Amino acid sequence: MKNNWKKTIKIGKFTIGKNHPSFVIAEGGINHNGDVRLAKKLIDAAVDANANAIKFQTFITNRIISKNFSPQVFKIIKKYELSPEDFGELKDHSMKRDIIFCSTPFDTTSCDLLTKLHVPLYKIGSGDLDNIPLITHASKKKKPILLSTGMSTNQDIAEALRSVAPHNKEIALLHCTSIYPANFNEVNLNQISSLREKFNILVGYSDHTLGFEVSLAAVCLGACIIEKHLTLDNNMKGPDHKTSLNPSDFKTMVKKIRNIEESFGSYHKQVLQRELDIRKAARRSIISIQDIPKGKTIDNTNVDILRPAGGIKPKYFGKVLGKEAKTTIKEGSLLQWNMLS
């Protein structure tokens, strides 16, 4: 698919793209258990963990599931539904705590609510990858779109992107395995580079594995966004708590991500300033291993290639052999060209 997708996306003070730090989203999701007070604590935990953004899920239960399908499931989902006023409070609290506030809209009405709250981006969950009306509606808001790709094929993704293309060029795909938790052999992190190459687009990773080592690996593979569930307590009741990171582990993950990114460094190979002393000690040069009288021929019996560096480099050993000492060379001397004739 040939589209001029943006190579960088600006979210508040952050830039998403190659050679920029990964944009780390703390997925609060429904881990507030329907309590706006807990949701605010999730925001505080995300701030403390140094996440770039906190994300929730915005929905009207009767707009996402038929009550006739399963009244029991409907009742459970309804329990986690927050009101528009709740989301207004969460947006305000996020602004006070200086963290990006965003959410996943599950219906067009919820998308419009988020628009009124001036969210800087829209995340479309994997379950709605084929919900073209919702994707199109969100795309027309002219805000960046994060499109999660769990349970999909490349054809599914291409169809979703075609619905975005006429309206919005700021989009990133999130590679995702929609299993909770996903096993390591179900993650397929190679899809990060595959999606990037196939669609010529920014690609991040939405992690549903236990722990966070897969998120670290995703960063190493070039994921420009990391989304990971955050909970206040893994022992709380609810569908996502046990597969989420607690605040302490989330903070550790972010720190390790930043350490990894710092280690990427430069594309240009060069000797670092702090390597200079080590290079002098670890590299070798041609050194006399006995006193060499003036006029004596240099051969394998009176010189060797030894540490430290500073004398004639080892690569010239063949050229040194056969030359004569211009002056007496004491044992242990680092040979220099002006010593030889």
KOLPA-188548 format. One record per residue (C-alpha): x, y, z; residue in three letters. Coordinates in Angstrom, 1 decimal. Layout:
+--------+--------+--------+-----+
:      u :      v :      w : res :
+--------+--------+--------+-----+
:      X :      Y :      Z : ALA :
...
+--------+--------+--------+-----+
//
This chain:
+--------+--------+--------+-----+
:      u :      v :      w : res :
+--------+--------+--------+-----+
:    0.0 :    0.0 :    0.0 : MET :
:    1.5 :    3.3 :   -1.2 : LYS :
:    0.4 :    6.1 :    1.1 : ASN :
:    2.3 :    9.1 :    2.4 : ASN :
:    1.9 :    8.3 :    6.1 : TRP :
:    3.6 :   10.7 :    8.4 : LYS :
:    7.1 :    9.6 :    9.4 : LYS :
:    6.7 :   11.4 :   12.8 : THR :
:    3.7 :   12.1 :   14.9 : ILE :
:    3.6 :   14.9 :   17.4 : LYS :
:    1.6 :   14.2 :   20.7 : ILE :
:    1.8 :   17.2 :   23.0 : GLY :
:    5.5 :   17.7 :   23.7 : LYS :
:    6.5 :   14.2 :   22.5 : PHE :
:    7.5 :   13.1 :   19.0 : THR :
:    6.8 :    9.6 :   17.9 : ILE :
:    9.1 :    8.2 :   15.2 : GLY :
:   12.5 :    6.8 :   14.3 : LYS :
:   15.3 :    8.0 :   16.4 : ASN :
:   12.9 :    9.4 :   19.0 : HIS :
:   12.2 :    7.8 :   22.4 : PRO :
:    9.4 :    5.2 :   22.5 : SER :
:    6.1 :    6.7 :   23.5 : PHE :
:    5.1 :    4.6 :   26.5 : VAL :
:    1.4 :    4.3 :   27.2 : ILE :
:    0.1 :    3.1 :   30.5 : ALA :
:   -3.1 :    1.3 :   29.6 : GLU :
:   -5.4 :    1.9 :   32.6 : GLY :
:   -8.1 :    0.4 :   30.5 : GLY :
:  -10.9 :   -0.8 :   32.8 : ILE :
:   -8.6 :   -1.4 :   35.7 : ASN :
:  -10.4 :    1.3 :   37.6 : HIS :
:  -13.2 :   -1.2 :   38.1 : ASN :
:  -15.8 :    1.5 :   37.4 : GLY :
:  -14.6 :    3.8 :   40.1 : ASP :
:  -13.3 :    7.2 :   39.0 : VAL :
:  -11.3 :    7.5 :   42.2 : ARG :
:   -9.3 :    4.4 :   41.3 : LEU :
:   -8.9 :    5.8 :   37.8 : ALA :
:   -7.3 :    8.9 :   39.2 : LYS :
:   -4.9 :    6.8 :   41.2 : LYS :
:   -4.0 :    5.0 :   38.0 : LEU :
:   -3.1 :    8.4 :   36.5 : ILE :
:   -0.9 :    9.1 :   39.5 : ASP :
:    0.8 :    5.8 :   39.2 : ALA :
:    1.4 :    6.3 :   35.5 : ALA :
:    3.0 :    9.7 :   36.3 : VAL :
:    5.2 :    8.2 :   39.0 : ASP :
:    6.2 :    5.4 :   36.6 : ALA :
:    7.3 :    8.1 :   34.0 : ASN :
:    4.9 :    6.9 :   31.4 : ALA :
:    4.2 :    9.4 :   28.6 : ASN :
:    0.5 :    8.8 :   28.5 : ALA :
:   -2.4 :    7.2 :   30.5 : ILE :
:   -5.1 :    5.5 :   28.4 : LYS :
:   -8.6 :    4.3 :   29.4 : PHE :
:  -11.5 :    2.8 :   27.4 : GLN :
:  -14.5 :    4.9 :   26.6 : THR :
:  -17.8 :    3.1 :   25.8 : PHE :
:  -21.5 :    3.0 :   26.1 : ILE :
:  -22.3 :   -0.6 :   26.9 : THR :
:  -25.4 :   -0.9 :   24.8 : ASN :
:  -23.4 :    0.5 :   21.8 : ARG :
:  -20.8 :   -2.3 :   21.9 : ILE :
:  -22.7 :   -5.5 :   22.9 : ILE :
:  -26.2 :   -6.9 :   22.4 : SER :
:  -28.0 :   -7.5 :   25.7 : LYS :
:  -29.6 :  -10.4 :   24.0 : ASN :
:  -26.3 :  -12.1 :   23.3 : PHE :
:  -25.5 :  -12.5 :   27.0 : SER :
:  -27.3 :  -10.5 :   29.7 : PRO :
:  -24.6 :  -11.6 :   32.1 : GLN :
:  -21.7 :  -10.3 :   30.0 : VAL :
:  -23.7 :   -7.1 :   29.3 : PHE :
:  -24.0 :   -6.6 :   33.1 : LYS :
:  -20.3 :   -7.2 :   33.7 : ILE :
:  -19.2 :   -4.7 :   31.0 : ILE :
:  -21.8 :   -2.2 :   32.2 : LYS :
:  -20.0 :   -2.3 :   35.6 : LYS :
:  -16.9 :   -0.8 :   34.1 : TYR :
:  -18.6 :    2.0 :   32.2 : GLU :
:  -17.6 :    5.5 :   33.3 : LEU :
:  -19.8 :    8.6 :   32.7 : SER :
:  -18.9 :   11.6 :   30.5 : PRO :
:  -18.5 :   13.6 :   33.7 : GLU :
:  -16.0 :   11.0 :   35.0 : ASP :
:  -13.9 :   11.3 :   31.8 : PHE :
:  -14.0 :   15.1 :   32.2 : GLY :
:  -12.5 :   14.7 :   35.7 : GLU :
:   -9.9 :   12.2 :   34.4 : LEU :
:   -8.8 :   14.6 :   31.7 : LYS :
:   -8.6 :   17.5 :   34.2 : ASP :
:   -6.6 :   15.3 :   36.6 : HIS :
:   -4.2 :   14.2 :   33.8 : SER :
:   -3.6 :   17.9 :   32.9 : MET :
:   -2.8 :   18.7 :   36.5 : LYS :
:   -0.4 :   15.8 :   36.6 : ARG :
:    1.2 :   16.8 :   33.3 : ASP :
:    0.6 :   13.5 :   31.5 : ILE :
:   -1.1 :   12.9 :   28.1 : ILE :
:   -4.7 :   11.7 :   28.6 : PHE :
:   -6.2 :    9.5 :   25.9 : CYS :
:   -8.7 :    6.7 :   25.5 : SER :
:  -10.0 :    4.0 :   23.2 : THR :
:  -13.5 :    4.9 :   21.9 : PRO :
:  -15.7 :    1.9 :   21.3 : PHE :
:  -18.5 :    3.8 :   19.5 : ASP :
:  -18.9 :    7.1 :   17.6 : THR :
:  -20.7 :    8.8 :   20.5 : THR :
:  -17.7 :    8.0 :   22.8 : SER :
:  -15.4 :    9.2 :   20.1 : CYS :
:  -17.3 :   12.5 :   20.0 : ASP :
:  -17.0 :   12.8 :   23.8 : LEU :
:  -13.2 :   12.4 :   23.5 : LEU :
:  -13.2 :   15.1 :   20.9 : THR :
:  -14.9 :   17.5 :   23.2 : LYS :
:  -12.3 :   16.6 :   25.8 : LEU :
:   -9.6 :   17.5 :   23.3 : HIS :
:   -7.7 :   14.2 :   23.5 : VAL :
:   -4.6 :   14.4 :   21.3 : PRO :
:   -5.0 :   10.9 :   19.8 : LEU :
:   -7.4 :    8.1 :   19.3 : TYR :
:   -6.6 :    4.4 :   19.9 : LYS :
:   -8.7 :    1.9 :   18.0 : ILE :
:   -8.6 :   -1.5 :   19.7 : GLY :
:   -8.0 :   -4.8 :   17.8 : SER :
:  -11.6 :   -5.8 :   18.2 : GLY :
:  -12.7 :   -2.8 :   16.0 : ASP :
:  -10.0 :   -3.3 :   13.3 : LEU :
:  -12.8 :   -4.2 :   10.9 : ASP :
:  -15.2 :   -1.5 :   12.3 : ASN :
:  -14.7 :    0.7 :    9.3 : ILE :
:  -17.5 :    3.2 :   10.3 : PRO :
:  -15.8 :    3.8 :   13.6 : LEU :
:  -12.3 :    4.0 :   12.2 : ILE :
:  -13.5 :    6.5 :    9.5 : THR :
:  -15.3 :    8.6 :   12.1 : HIS :
:  -12.2 :    8.8 :   14.3 : ALA :
:  -10.0 :    9.5 :   11.3 : SER :
:  -12.1 :   12.6 :   10.4 : LYS :
:  -11.2 :   14.1 :   13.8 : LYS :
:   -7.8 :   15.0 :   12.4 : LYS :
:   -6.0 :   13.6 :   15.4 : LYS :
:   -3.3 :   10.8 :   15.2 : PRO :
:   -4.7 :    7.3 :   15.1 : ILE :
:   -3.2 :    4.3 :   16.8 : LEU :
:   -4.6 :    1.1 :   15.2 : LEU :
:   -4.1 :   -2.1 :   17.1 : SER :
:   -3.8 :   -5.2 :   14.9 : THR :
:   -4.5 :   -8.2 :   17.0 : GLY :
:   -6.6 :  -11.0 :   15.5 : MET :
:   -5.9 :   -9.7 :   12.0 : SER :
:   -4.3 :  -10.5 :    8.6 : THR :
:   -2.4 :   -8.1 :    6.4 : ASN :
:   -5.5 :   -7.8 :    4.3 : GLN :
:   -7.6 :   -6.8 :    7.3 : ASP :
:   -5.0 :   -4.1 :    8.1 : ILE :
:   -4.9 :   -2.9 :    4.5 : ALA :
:   -8.7 :   -2.4 :    4.5 : GLU :
:   -8.6 :   -0.5 :    7.7 : ALA :
:   -5.8 :    1.8 :    6.4 : LEU :
:   -7.7 :    2.5 :    3.3 : ARG :
:  -10.5 :    3.9 :    5.4 : SER :
:   -8.1 :    6.2 :    7.2 : VAL :
:   -6.1 :    7.4 :    4.2 : ALA :
:   -8.6 :    9.9 :    2.7 : PRO :
:   -8.9 :   11.7 :    6.0 : HIS :
:   -5.7 :   11.3 :    8.0 : ASN :
:   -2.0 :   10.7 :    7.4 : LYS :
:   -1.0 :   10.5 :   11.1 : GLU :
:   -1.3 :    6.9 :   12.0 : ILE :
:    0.7 :    4.1 :   13.6 : ALA :
:    0.0 :    0.4 :   13.8 : LEU :
:    0.4 :   -1.4 :   17.0 : LEU :
:    1.4 :   -5.0 :   16.6 : HIS :
:   -0.6 :   -7.1 :   19.1 : CYS :
:   -1.5 :  -10.6 :   20.1 : THR :
:   -5.1 :  -10.6 :   21.5 : SER :
:   -4.6 :  -13.3 :   24.0 : ILE :
:   -4.6 :  -12.6 :   27.8 : TYR :
:   -1.9 :  -13.4 :   28.7 : PRO :
:    0.0 :  -14.2 :   25.4 : ALA :
:    2.7 :  -16.8 :   25.6 : ASN :
:    6.1 :  -16.0 :   24.3 : PHE :
:    5.7 :  -18.3 :   21.3 : ASN :
:    2.5 :  -16.4 :   20.3 : GLU :
:    4.0 :  -12.9 :   20.3 : VAL :
:    5.7 :  -12.9 :   16.8 : ASN :
:    7.7 :   -9.7 :   17.3 : LEU :
:    9.1 :  -10.0 :   13.8 : ASN :
:    5.8 :   -8.5 :   12.8 : GLN :
:    7.1 :   -5.1 :   13.9 : ILE :
:    9.6 :   -4.9 :   11.1 : SER :
:    7.2 :   -6.8 :    8.7 : SER :
:    4.4 :   -4.3 :    9.2 : LEU :
:    6.7 :   -1.4 :    9.0 : ARG :
:    8.2 :   -2.6 :    5.7 : GLU :
:    4.9 :   -3.7 :    4.1 : LYS :
:    2.8 :   -0.6 :    4.9 : PHE :
:    5.7 :    2.0 :    5.2 : ASN :
:    4.2 :    3.2 :    8.4 : ILE :
:    5.1 :    3.8 :   12.1 : LEU :
:    4.7 :    0.6 :   14.2 : VAL :
:    4.5 :    0.1 :   17.9 : GLY :
:    3.7 :   -2.8 :   20.2 : TYR :
:    0.8 :   -3.5 :   22.5 : SER :
:    2.0 :   -6.0 :   25.1 : ASP :
:   -0.2 :   -8.7 :   26.6 : HIS :
:    2.5 :  -11.0 :   27.9 : THR :
:    3.3 :  -11.4 :   31.6 : LEU :
:    6.2 :   -9.3 :   32.7 : GLY :
:    7.8 :   -6.8 :   30.4 : PHE :
:   10.8 :   -8.4 :   28.7 : GLU :
:    8.9 :   -8.6 :   25.5 : VAL :
:    8.3 :   -4.9 :   25.6 : SER :
:   12.0 :   -4.3 :   26.0 : LEU :
:   12.7 :   -6.6 :   23.0 : ALA :
:   10.1 :   -4.7 :   21.0 : ALA :
:   12.0 :   -1.4 :   21.7 : VAL :
:   15.1 :   -3.1 :   20.4 : CYS :
:   13.3 :   -4.0 :   17.2 : LEU :
:   12.3 :   -0.4 :   16.6 : GLY :
:    8.8 :   -0.2 :   18.2 : ALA :
:    8.1 :    3.5 :   18.5 : CYS :
:    5.2 :    3.0 :   20.9 : ILE :
:    4.8 :    0.7 :   23.8 : ILE :
:    1.4 :    0.1 :   25.4 : GLU :
:    1.3 :   -2.0 :   28.5 : LYS :
:   -1.6 :   -2.5 :   31.0 : HIS :
:   -1.1 :   -0.8 :   34.4 : LEU :
:   -2.9 :   -1.9 :   37.6 : THR :
:   -2.8 :   -0.6 :   41.2 : LEU :
:   -2.8 :   -4.2 :   42.5 : ASP :
:   -2.5 :   -7.5 :   40.6 : ASN :
:   -4.8 :   -9.1 :   43.2 : ASN :
:   -7.8 :   -6.8 :   42.5 : MET :
:  -10.9 :   -8.4 :   41.0 : LYS :
:  -11.3 :   -7.8 :   37.3 : GLY :
:  -10.3 :   -9.3 :   33.9 : PRO :
:   -7.1 :   -7.4 :   33.3 : ASP :
:   -5.4 :   -7.0 :   36.7 : HIS :
:   -3.4 :  -10.2 :   36.7 : LYS :
:   -1.9 :   -9.6 :   33.3 : THR :
:   -1.1 :   -6.0 :   34.0 : SER :
:    2.1 :   -4.5 :   35.6 : LEU :
:    1.8 :   -3.1 :   39.1 : ASN :
:    3.2 :    0.5 :   39.6 : PRO :
:    6.6 :   -0.7 :   40.7 : SER :
:    7.1 :   -3.0 :   37.8 : ASP :
:    5.8 :   -0.5 :   35.3 : PHE :
:    8.3 :    2.1 :   36.6 : LYS :
:   11.1 :   -0.5 :   36.2 : THR :
:   10.0 :   -1.2 :   32.7 : MET :
:   10.1 :    2.4 :   31.7 : VAL :
:   13.5 :    2.9 :   33.2 : LYS :
:   14.9 :   -0.1 :   31.3 : LYS :
:   13.3 :    1.1 :   28.1 : ILE :
:   15.1 :    4.5 :   28.5 : ARG :
:   18.4 :    2.7 :   29.3 : ASN :
:   18.1 :    0.6 :   26.2 : ILE :
:   17.3 :    3.7 :   24.1 : GLU :
:   20.3 :    5.5 :   25.5 : GLU :
:   22.5 :    2.5 :   24.5 : SER :
:   21.5 :    2.8 :   20.8 : PHE :
:   23.8 :    5.8 :   20.5 : GLY :
:   25.2 :    6.8 :   17.1 : SER :
:   25.1 :    5.2 :   13.7 : TYR :
:   28.7 :    6.4 :   13.2 : HIS :
:   31.5 :    4.1 :   14.5 : LYS :
:   34.1 :    6.1 :   16.3 : GLN :
:   36.5 :    5.9 :   19.3 : VAL :
:   34.8 :    7.3 :   22.4 : LEU :
:   36.7 :    9.6 :   24.6 : GLN :
:   36.5 :    7.2 :   27.5 : ARG :
:   37.9 :    4.4 :   25.3 : GLU :
:   41.2 :    6.3 :   24.6 : LEU :
:   43.0 :    5.2 :   27.8 : ASP :
:   41.8 :    1.6 :   27.5 : ILE :
:   42.8 :    1.6 :   23.8 : ARG :
:   46.3 :    2.6 :   24.7 : LYS :
:   46.6 :   -0.2 :   27.3 : ALA :
:   44.8 :   -2.9 :   25.3 : ALA :
:   46.3 :   -2.3 :   21.8 : ARG :
:   49.8 :   -3.3 :   21.0 : ARG :
:   52.9 :   -2.0 :   19.4 : SER :
:   56.3 :   -3.2 :   18.3 : ILE :
:   58.6 :   -3.3 :   21.4 : ILE :
:   62.2 :   -4.3 :   22.0 : SER :
:   62.6 :   -7.4 :   24.1 : ILE :
:   66.3 :   -6.9 :   24.6 : GLN :
:   68.9 :   -4.2 :   24.3 : ASP :
:   69.6 :   -3.6 :   20.6 : ILE :
:   73.0 :   -2.0 :   19.8 : PRO :
:   73.4 :    0.7 :   17.2 : LYS :
:   73.6 :   -0.8 :   13.8 : GLY :
:   72.0 :   -4.1 :   14.9 : LYS :
:   69.5 :   -5.6 :   12.5 : THR :
:   65.9 :   -5.8 :   13.8 : ILE :
:   64.6 :   -9.4 :   13.8 : ASP :
:   62.3 :  -11.7 :   15.6 : ASN :
:   64.8 :  -12.3 :   18.4 : THR :
:   65.0 :   -8.6 :   19.6 : ASN :
:   61.4 :   -7.3 :   19.0 : VAL :
:   57.9 :   -8.5 :   19.6 : ASP :
:   54.3 :   -7.3 :   19.4 : ILE :
:   53.3 :   -6.4 :   22.9 : LEU :
:   51.1 :   -4.1 :   24.9 : ARG :
:   50.8 :   -1.1 :   25.3 : PRO :
:   50.1 :    0.9 :   22.2 : ALA :
:   52.2 :    4.0 :   21.4 : GLY :
:   55.0 :    2.6 :   19.3 : GLY :
:   55.0 :    1.4 :   15.7 : ILE :
:   51.7 :   -0.4 :   15.0 : LYS :
:   51.7 :   -4.2 :   14.7 : PRO :
:   50.6 :   -4.0 :   11.0 : LYS :
:   54.1 :   -2.7 :   10.1 : TYR :
:   55.9 :   -5.6 :   11.8 : PHE :
:   57.0 :   -7.0 :    8.4 : GLY :
:   58.4 :   -3.6 :    7.4 : LYS :
:   60.4 :   -3.2 :   10.6 : VAL :
:   62.1 :   -6.5 :   10.3 : LEU :
:   65.4 :   -6.1 :    8.5 : GLY :
:   65.9 :   -2.5 :    9.4 : LYS :
:   68.9 :   -1.4 :   11.5 : GLU :
:   68.9 :    0.5 :   14.8 : ALA :
:   70.0 :    4.1 :   14.3 : LYS :
:   71.0 :    4.3 :   18.0 : THR :
:   71.1 :    1.9 :   20.9 : THR :
:   67.6 :    0.8 :   21.8 : ILE :
:   67.1 :   -0.3 :   25.3 : LYS :
:   65.0 :   -3.3 :   26.2 : GLU :
:   61.3 :   -2.5 :   26.6 : GLY :
:   61.4 :    0.5 :   24.3 : SER :
:   58.4 :    1.3 :   22.1 : LEU :
:   59.9 :    1.4 :   18.6 : LEU :
:   59.5 :    4.6 :   16.6 : GLN :
:   60.4 :    5.1 :   13.0 : TRP :
:   63.1 :    7.6 :   13.8 : ASN :
:   64.9 :    4.9 :   15.7 : MET :
:   65.4 :    2.8 :   12.5 : LEU :
:   67.2 :    3.2 :    9.2 : SER :
+--------+--------+--------+-----+
//
